[in-house]
C-alpha cells in the first residue's frame, strides 16, 4: 500500500467566536497559504499537505514533511469568503483544501481568484485546480483533479506512479450549485451554471447551464444577466 505523511495546518471548528478567526488565519499564513487580501472566515477551514510514496519507499519513523514544497501552492485573491460554519440555510461542512505531492513531482496547487465564495467546499489537488474571479460554490461541492487511486491493481508498487491526474479549470463568474462533484480534467467556462447535485465529467462551455448525473447541456445563458 502506498505510504504517506500528512500535515494538518488547522483543525476545523464549526462556529468559533469572531476573536478566534485571527488564530487560524495567522496559522495558515505562517504555513504558506497565500491571501492577496484579508479573507472572511466563518468557522475554521481544514487545510492538509500530504506527501505520498510508493510501497518500497524507505520512510523513517520520524520523517517530516518538506514544508517548502507546499509553500504558496494554495493562493487566494482579494476578498475570499470561506464558510466552514453551520450558519448556512442548507447543511454545510467545513472548507477542506488538500494538496498532494507525488514522488519526483511538484506538490499540487490550488489557485482561487478574487471575490470567491466557498461554502463547505472540498478541493483536492494532485496537480492543479484553478478557479477564476467571482466564482460561487453552494455548500458541499467537491472538486478533484485525480481519482485518488487506480482502477486496477490497487495497493501495488506502481499505483502512485500510475495515477491519472488531469487539471481542473473553473472560469470567472461561475456558479456551482449545492452538492456538485467536479471530476478530473474538467474545464468550466466563464459565466456557466451547474445545477445542484450534478456530477461534472465533461467540459462546460461558457454561459451554459449544465445539470444532472452525468451533467449535460440544458440551455444557453444570457451573457448580460
C-alpha positions as CSV (number, residue, x, y, z in Angstrom):
1,X,0.0,0.0,0.0
2,X,1.4,3.5,-0.8
3,X,2.6,5.3,2.3
4,X,2.0,8.9,3.1
5,X,2.8,11.8,5.5
6,X,0.1,14.2,6.5
7,X,0.5,17.7,7.9
8,X,-2.8,19.3,9.1
9,X,-2.4,23.1,9.2
10,X,-5.7,23.7,11.0
11,X,-8.3,21.7,12.8
12,X,-11.9,22.7,12.0
13,X,-14.3,24.1,14.5
14,X,-17.9,24.7,13.4
15,X,-18.5,28.1,15.0
16,X,-15.6,29.7,16.8
17,X,-16.2,33.2,18.2
18,X,-15.0,36.1,16.0
19,X,-12.0,36.6,18.2
20,X,-10.8,33.1,17.2
21,X,-10.7,33.9,13.5
22,X,-7.3,35.6,13.6
23,X,-5.6,32.5,15.1
24,X,-6.3,30.1,12.1
25,X,-5.7,32.8,9.6
26,X,-2.3,33.5,11.1
27,X,-1.5,29.8,11.2
28,X,-2.5,29.4,7.6
29,X,-0.3,32.3,6.5
30,X,2.6,31.1,8.5
31,X,2.4,27.7,6.9
32,X,2.4,29.1,3.4
33,X,-1.2,29.7,2.4
34,X,-1.3,33.0,0.5
35,X,-4.1,35.6,0.7
36,X,-3.9,38.7,-1.6
37,X,-6.1,40.4,0.9
38,X,-7.8,39.6,4.3
39,X,-10.4,36.9,3.8
40,X,-13.7,36.5,5.6
41,X,-13.7,33.3,7.6
42,X,-16.8,31.7,9.2
43,X,-15.6,28.8,11.2
44,X,-12.1,27.3,10.7
45,X,-11.2,25.6,7.3
46,X,-9.2,22.4,7.2
47,X,-6.0,22.6,5.2
48,X,-3.8,19.5,4.7
49,X,-0.5,18.9,3.0
50,X,0.1,15.2,2.1
51,X,3.3,13.6,0.6
52,X,2.7,10.1,-0.8
53,X,5.3,7.4,-1.6
54,X,5.4,4.1,-3.4
55,X,5.3,0.9,-1.3
56,X,9.1,0.4,-1.4
57,X,9.9,3.9,-0.1
58,X,12.1,3.8,2.9
59,X,10.4,6.1,5.4
60,X,12.0,6.9,8.7
61,X,9.7,6.8,11.8
62,X,10.2,10.5,12.5
63,X,10.4,11.7,8.9
64,X,9.0,15.2,8.5
65,X,7.1,16.7,5.6
66,X,9.1,19.0,3.3
67,X,7.0,22.2,4.0
68,X,8.9,24.3,1.5
69,X,7.4,22.1,-1.3
70,X,3.9,23.3,-0.4
71,X,4.6,27.0,0.4
72,X,2.2,29.3,-1.5
73,X,0.8,26.4,-3.5
74,X,-2.6,27.5,-2.2
75,X,-3.3,31.1,-3.3
76,X,-6.4,33.2,-2.8
77,X,-7.2,36.5,-4.4
78,X,-8.9,39.5,-2.8
79,X,-12.0,39.2,-0.6
80,X,-12.1,35.4,-0.3
81,X,-15.2,34.2,1.7
82,X,-14.8,30.7,3.4
83,X,-17.8,29.4,5.2
84,X,-17.0,26.4,7.4
85,X,-19.8,27.1,9.8
86,X,-23.3,25.7,10.3
87,X,-24.8,29.1,9.8
88,X,-25.9,28.4,6.2
89,X,-29.5,27.8,5.4
90,X,-28.6,24.3,4.0
91,X,-26.4,21.6,5.6
92,X,-22.8,22.7,5.4
93,X,-19.4,21.2,6.2
94,X,-16.0,22.8,6.8
95,X,-14.0,24.1,3.8
96,X,-11.3,21.4,3.1
97,X,-8.3,22.1,0.9
98,X,-5.8,19.3,0.4
99,X,-2.5,19.4,-1.6
100,X,-0.8,16.1,-2.6
101,X,2.8,15.7,-3.5
102,X,3.9,12.6,-5.5
103,X,7.4,11.3,-5.8
104,X,9.6,13.4,-8.1
105,X,6.8,15.9,-8.9
106,X,5.8,19.3,-7.6
107,X,3.0,19.5,-5.0
108,X,-0.4,20.1,-6.3
109,X,-1.6,23.7,-6.4
110,X,-5.0,25.4,-5.8
111,X,-5.4,28.9,-7.1
112,X,-8.6,30.9,-6.4
113,X,-9.4,34.3,-7.8
114,X,-10.8,37.4,-6.3
115,X,-14.2,37.6,-4.6
116,X,-14.8,33.9,-4.5
117,X,-17.2,32.2,-2.1
118,X,-16.5,28.7,-0.7
119,X,-19.2,27.1,1.5
120,X,-18.1,23.7,2.8
121,X,-16.2,23.2,-0.4
122,X,-13.7,20.3,-0.6
123,X,-10.8,20.6,-3.1
124,X,-8.1,18.0,-3.6
125,X,-5.2,18.9,-5.9
126,X,-2.5,16.5,-7.1
127,X,-1.5,18.8,-9.9
128,X,-3.7,21.9,-10.4
129,X,-7.1,23.3,-9.6
130,X,-7.6,26.9,-11.0
131,X,-10.7,29.0,-10.1
132,X,-11.4,32.4,-11.6
133,X,-12.8,35.6,-10.1
134,X,-16.3,35.8,-8.6
135,X,-16.9,32.1,-8.5
136,X,-19.7,31.0,-6.2
137,X,-19.9,27.5,-4.7
138,X,-23.0,26.2,-3.0
139,X,-22.5,24.1,0.1
140,X,-20.9,20.6,-0.1
141,X,-19.2,21.0,-3.5
142,X,-16.3,18.5,-4.2
143,X,-13.5,19.3,-6.8
144,X,-10.7,16.8,-7.6
145,X,-8.1,16.5,-10.3
146,X,-7.4,12.8,-9.6
147,X,-9.5,9.8,-8.6
148,X,-7.1,9.2,-5.7
149,X,-6.5,5.5,-6.7
150,X,-6.1,3.3,-9.7
151,X,-8.9,1.3,-11.1
152,X,-6.9,-1.9,-11.2
153,X,-4.0,-3.3,-9.2
154,X,-4.9,-1.4,-6.1
155,X,-2.1,-1.1,-3.5
156,X,0.6,-2.3,-6.0
157,X,4.1,-0.9,-6.0
158,X,3.2,1.1,-9.2
159,X,-0.1,2.6,-8.1
160,X,1.2,6.0,-7.2
161,X,3.2,6.4,-10.5
162,X,0.2,5.2,-12.5
163,X,-2.4,7.6,-11.1
164,X,-4.4,9.5,-13.7
165,X,-4.2,13.2,-12.9
166,X,-5.8,16.0,-15.1
167,X,-6.0,19.7,-14.1
168,X,-9.4,21.3,-13.3
169,X,-10.1,24.8,-14.6
170,X,-13.1,26.9,-13.5
171,X,-13.7,30.3,-15.1
172,X,-14.9,33.7,-13.9
173,X,-18.4,34.3,-12.6
174,X,-19.2,30.6,-12.4
175,X,-22.0,29.4,-10.1
176,X,-21.9,25.8,-8.9
177,X,-24.9,24.5,-7.0
178,X,-25.3,22.5,-3.8
179,X,-23.6,19.1,-3.7
180,X,-22.0,19.1,-7.1
181,X,-18.9,16.9,-7.9
182,X,-16.4,18.3,-10.4
183,X,-14.1,15.5,-11.7
184,X,-10.6,15.5,-13.1
185,X,-9.8,17.1,-16.4
186,X,-12.9,19.3,-16.4
187,X,-12.9,22.9,-17.7
188,X,-15.9,25.1,-16.9
189,X,-16.2,28.3,-18.9
190,X,-16.9,31.8,-17.8
191,X,-20.5,32.5,-16.6
192,X,-21.5,28.9,-16.6
193,X,-24.0,27.5,-14.0
194,X,-24.0,23.9,-12.7
195,X,-27.3,22.7,-11.3
196,X,-27.4,21.3,-7.7
197,X,-26.4,17.7,-7.2
198,X,-24.7,17.4,-10.6
199,X,-21.6,15.2,-11.4
200,X,-19.5,17.0,-14.0
201,X,-17.2,14.8,-16.0
202,X,-17.0,16.8,-19.3
203,X,-16.1,20.3,-20.3
204,X,-18.8,23.0,-19.8
205,X,-18.8,25.9,-22.4
206,X,-19.1,29.5,-21.2
207,X,-22.6,30.8,-20.4
208,X,-24.3,27.5,-20.4
209,X,-26.4,25.6,-17.8
210,X,-25.4,22.0,-17.2
211,X,-27.2,19.7,-14.7
212,X,-27.6,16.0,-13.9
213,X,-25.6,12.9,-13.3
214,X,-23.7,12.9,-15.5
215,X,-24.2,16.7,-16.1
216,X,-25.5,17.5,-19.6
217,X,-26.3,20.7,-21.5
218,X,-29.7,22.2,-20.5
219,X,-29.7,25.6,-22.1
220,X,-27.6,28.7,-23.0
221,X,-27.5,31.7,-20.7
222,X,-27.7,35.4,-21.4
223,X,-24.3,37.0,-21.0
224,X,-25.9,40.2,-19.7
225,X,-27.6,38.6,-16.7
